[in-house]
């Protein structure tokens, strides 16, 4: 990695990548992160792209987020125990107990952050491409991606996706639905986290009216 200056990581299957389960791979990603000028490319094989995109309309991305969140180099698989010991020793030469190693924790945090950012960027990028082409996007997919963006505090990008979907639904006259109301509710959440309090209140009121029109109760499935 250090001599080539470029690292490719194949994430397959998309929902339980084998890459993140192997100690050499987790270590490799961390080394690449700490190598100045090293380019890191995470990608899906072609046959995994469609199921990945289909999961945008379900809770699949949140499940993947949680899968990434659990990555720990201490739990990763090794072909032989000597490999495990040697890699962990490289990470923290002085640790008496690797499960309580601050250096291992720091590595885990850095790797998880990179994986989750990839999840957000790949998902949001796909949705934004569809919206830019005026293609039909399920409101639930936009809300799911916005919630991922909330996780990384990218309120501006979340608002842009939600607002674009709002305009598409309004142009199609599809406003008397709980999906439209939920979209407004999440726009309000995004505004609130940006300090745009009055806009957030107004959006919550619009969402309440939309829920009343659709005769659906307000959703509790949104970020606080």
Residue pairs with C-beta under 8 A, 6 or more apart in sequence:
1 7
1 28
1 31
1 32
1 35
1 38
2 31
2 35
2 38
5 35
5 37
5 38
5 39
6 38
6 39
6 41
7 28
7 29
7 32
7 38
7 39
7 40
7 41
8 41
8 43
9 19
9 25
9 28
9 29
9 40
9 41
9 42
9 43
10 17
10 19
10 43
10 44
10 45
11 17
11 19
11 20
11 42
11 43
11 44
11 48
11 118
12 18
12 19
12 44
12 45
12 48
13 48
14 44
14 48
14 51
14 52
14 55
14 64
15 51
15 55
15 60
15 63
15 64
15 67
16 67
19 25
20 26
20 67
20 68
20 71
20 76
20 111
20 115
21 76
21 77
22 76
22 77
22 78
23 73
23 76
23 77
23 78
23 83
23 84
23 87
24 78
24 83
24 87
25 76
26 71
26 73
26 76
26 107
26 111
27 73
27 87
27 90
27 91
29 40
29 111
29 114
30 73
30 91
30 107
30 110
30 111
32 38
32 40
33 40
33 110
33 111
33 114
40 114
42 114
42 115
42 118
44 52
44 122
52 60
52 122
53 126
54 60
55 61
55 63
55 64
56 123
56 126
56 127
56 141
56 144
56 145
57 138
57 140
57 141
57 144
58 140
58 144
59 144
61 119
61 123
61 144
61 145
61 148
62 144
62 147
62 148
64 119
65 116
65 119
65 148
65 151
68 112
68 115
68 116
68 119
69 112
69 116
71 108
71 111
71 112
71 115
72 104
72 108
73 87
73 88
73 91
73 104
73 107
73 108
73 111
74 88
74 98
74 99
74 101
74 104
78 84
78 87
88 95
88 98
88 101
88 104
91 98
91 101
91 103
91 104
91 107
92 98
92 101
92 102
92 103
92 104
95 101
95 103
95 104
98 104
116 151
116 152
117 152
119 148
120 145
120 148
120 149
120 151
120 152
120 154
123 144
123 145
123 148
124 145
124 148
124 149
124 154
124 157
124 161
127 137
127 141
127 142
127 145
127 161
128 160
128 161
128 164
130 136
130 137
131 137
131 142
131 161
131 164
131 165
131 168
134 168
136 168
137 165
137 168
138 179
139 165
139 169
139 177
139 179
139 180
139 182
139 183
140 179
142 161
142 162
142 164
142 165
142 183
143 162
143 182
143 183
143 186
145 158
145 161
146 158
146 161
146 162
146 186
146 190
147 186
147 222
147 223
149 155
149 157
149 158
149 161
150 158
150 189
150 190
150 193
150 223
153 193
155 190
155 193
155 194
156 194
158 186
158 190
159 187
159 190
159 191
159 194
162 183
162 186
162 187
162 190
163 187
165 183
166 180
166 183
166 184
166 187
169 175
169 177
169 179
169 180
169 183
174 180
175 210
175 213
176 210
176 213
176 214
177 210
177 214
178 211
178 214
178 216
178 219
180 210
180 214
181 207
181 208
181 210
181 211
181 213
181 214
181 216
181 218
181 219
182 207
182 219
182 221
182 222
184 203
184 204
184 206
184 207
184 210
185 203
185 204
185 207
185 218
185 219
185 222
186 222
186 223
187 203
188 199
188 200
188 201
188 203
188 204
188 207
189 200
189 222
189 223
189 224
191 197
191 199
191 200
191 203
192 200
193 223
207 218
208 218
211 217
211 218
